[in-house]
């Protein structure tokens, strides 16, 4: 198994006002090279917290997070991050926002131009290179964010509910775009979502997390043939996988609700 990312007994505790809160406890998972893996779970279970640690923007209080066999000690160009909010610089054009990710690379301007053009083409933004974020739709802004994360060719892409703020139709189009980009670039992806259908459509495997403190409750292999489209949702195996995952999520959502109510 050629694992890119490995979590070994990862825990995360933090101070909240006058008490300590355990967000994640004894979490174990792995993501293999070129694999698309999703994290699902009830709100507040620690999905985004784990992704921030995988990005090197936060750190476990127990256990280890390894990338390519070495412990993660901070951000790295080997791991690209895409957030739910677009995180674009409003004063920069599409091309300039994408080029910004190359600032710390010692590349000649001509090579930067090539990489920016390649990323623009991958996400279908040809003709919008000189547009500013305010001139773009939400879906197009998120395309820019994905292009920026891909431009320096990271080994792994970490995505934190990147389509959560989009309307249903745009979200579906972005999911299909992401699948095409992933299939062409073969970048390893860890994808956080609260949407079961999104996870099934995109993923090779899905990890279902428990209510807080979050740990892994179930691992589900998505054995649906690729390429996948919206029509995949009508197949019997898709329906079976959806039922299985929803049962797991429902149990944990009830636990989370009961915990908040008590």
Secondary structure by P-SEA (a helix, b strand, c coil): ccccbbbcbbbbbbbcccccccccccccccccccbbbbbbbcccccaaaaaaaaacccccccccccccccccccccccbbbbcccccccccccaaaaaacccccccccaaaaaaaaaaaaaaaccccccccccccccaaaaaaaaaaaaacccccbbbbccccccccaaaaaaaaaaaaaaaaaaccbbbbbbccaaaaaacccbbbbbccccccccccccccccccccccccccaaaaaaaaaaaaaaaaaaaaaaaaaac
